[in-house]
Amino acid sequence: MATMHNPPHPGEVLREWLTEITVTEAANRLGVTRVALSRVLNGSAAVSADMDSRLSKALGTIPGSWYAMQADQDLWQAQRRFRAKVRPIGGHART
Protein backbone atom coordinates (compact mmCIF):
# COMPACT_ATOMS: atom_id res chain seq x y z
CA MET A 1 0.00 0.00 0.00
CA ALA A 2 1.44 3.37 -1.01
CA THR A 3 1.65 5.98 1.69
CA MET A 4 0.33 9.39 0.78
CA HIS A 5 2.57 12.33 1.58
CA ASN A 6 0.88 14.59 4.12
CA PRO A 7 -2.78 13.75 3.44
CA PRO A 8 -5.17 16.61 4.10
CA HIS A 9 -7.24 16.83 7.25
CA PRO A 10 -10.82 15.92 6.28
CA GLY A 11 -11.91 19.37 7.45
CA GLU A 12 -10.01 20.91 4.55
CA VAL A 13 -11.89 18.70 2.10
CA LEU A 14 -15.19 19.31 3.88
CA ARG A 15 -14.79 23.09 3.54
CA GLU A 16 -14.89 22.61 -0.24
CA TRP A 17 -18.17 20.69 0.08
CA LEU A 18 -19.76 23.45 2.16
CA THR A 19 -19.08 26.51 0.00
CA GLU A 20 -22.78 27.14 -0.64
CA ILE A 21 -23.90 26.99 2.99
CA THR A 22 -22.93 28.67 6.26
CA VAL A 23 -21.24 26.71 9.02
CA THR A 24 -24.24 27.39 11.25
CA GLU A 25 -26.71 25.98 8.71
CA ALA A 26 -24.50 22.97 7.96
CA ALA A 27 -24.17 22.25 11.70
CA ASN A 28 -27.95 22.47 12.12
CA ARG A 29 -28.53 20.06 9.23
CA LEU A 30 -25.92 17.65 10.64
CA GLY A 31 -27.41 17.85 14.13
CA VAL A 32 -24.17 19.07 15.74
CA THR A 33 -23.13 22.34 17.32
CA ARG A 34 -21.57 25.07 15.25
CA VAL A 35 -18.48 24.85 17.45
CA ALA A 36 -18.09 21.10 16.85
CA LEU A 37 -18.32 21.51 13.07
CA SER A 38 -16.06 24.55 13.09
CA ARG A 39 -13.38 22.61 15.00
CA VAL A 40 -13.46 19.86 12.34
CA LEU A 41 -13.35 22.41 9.52
CA ASN A 42 -10.36 24.14 11.12
CA GLY A 43 -8.51 20.86 11.67
CA SER A 44 -8.49 21.14 15.45
CA ALA A 45 -10.86 18.17 15.92
CA ALA A 46 -10.91 14.77 14.29
CA VAL A 47 -13.79 13.31 12.31
CA SER A 48 -15.35 10.68 14.57
CA ALA A 49 -17.31 7.64 13.42
CA ASP A 50 -20.49 9.50 14.42
CA MET A 51 -19.52 12.58 12.41
CA ASP A 52 -18.63 10.36 9.46
CA SER A 53 -22.14 8.85 9.60
CA ARG A 54 -23.71 12.29 9.70
CA LEU A 55 -21.58 13.61 6.84
CA SER A 56 -22.14 10.57 4.63
CA LYS A 57 -25.90 10.77 5.12
CA ALA A 58 -26.08 14.57 4.60
CA LEU A 59 -23.66 14.73 1.66
CA GLY A 60 -24.42 11.41 -0.02
CA THR A 61 -20.86 10.15 0.37
CA ILE A 62 -19.78 6.58 1.07
CA PRO A 63 -20.03 5.70 4.78
CA GLY A 64 -16.54 5.49 6.23
CA SER A 65 -14.90 7.77 3.67
CA TRP A 66 -14.53 10.76 6.03
CA TYR A 67 -13.36 8.48 8.85
CA ALA A 68 -10.82 6.82 6.54
CA MET A 69 -9.53 10.23 5.49
CA GLN A 70 -9.07 11.06 9.18
CA ALA A 71 -7.28 7.75 9.78
CA ASP A 72 -4.90 8.42 6.86
CA GLN A 73 -4.07 11.83 8.28
CA ASP A 74 -3.67 10.51 11.84
CA LEU A 75 -1.42 7.65 10.70
CA TRP A 76 0.76 9.96 8.62
CA GLN A 77 1.16 12.32 11.59
CA ALA A 78 1.93 9.43 13.96
CA GLN A 79 4.55 7.94 11.63
CA ARG A 80 6.17 11.35 11.27
CA ARG A 81 6.47 11.69 15.06
CA PHE A 82 7.28 8.03 15.85
CA ARG A 83 10.53 7.68 17.81
CA ALA A 84 9.86 4.67 20.08
CA LYS A 85 12.37 1.86 20.31
CA VAL A 86 10.54 -1.30 19.30
CA ARG A 87 11.95 -4.82 19.03
CA PRO A 88 10.59 -7.49 16.69
CA ILE A 89 8.18 -10.12 18.01
CA GLY A 90 8.74 -13.52 16.46
CA GLY A 91 9.38 -13.81 12.73
CA HIS A 92 6.72 -11.29 11.68
CA ALA A 93 8.68 -8.06 11.89
CA ARG A 94 8.87 -5.82 8.83
CA THR A 95 12.01 -3.91 8.07
C-alpha positions, 0 to 999 in steps of 0.5 A, a space after each residue: 500500500 502506497 503511503 500518501 505524503 501529508 494527506 489533508 485533514 478531512 476538514 479541509 476537504 469538507 470546507 470545499 463541500 460546504 461553500 454554498 452553505 454557512 457553518 451554522 446551517 451545515 451544523 444544524 442540518 448535521 445535528 451538531 453544534 456550530 463549534 463542533 463543526 467549526 473545529 473539524 473544519 479548522 482541523 483542530 478536531 478529528 472526524 469521529 465515526 459518528 460525524 462520518 455517519 452524519 456527513 455521509 448521510 447529509 452529503 451522499 458520500 460513502 459511509 466510512 470515507 470521512 473516517 478513513 480520510 481522518 485515519 490516513 491523516 492521523 497515521 501519517 502524523 503518527 509515523 512522522 512523530 514516531 521515535 519509540 524503540 521497538 523490538 521485533 516479536 517472532 518472525 513477523 517483523 517488517 524492516 
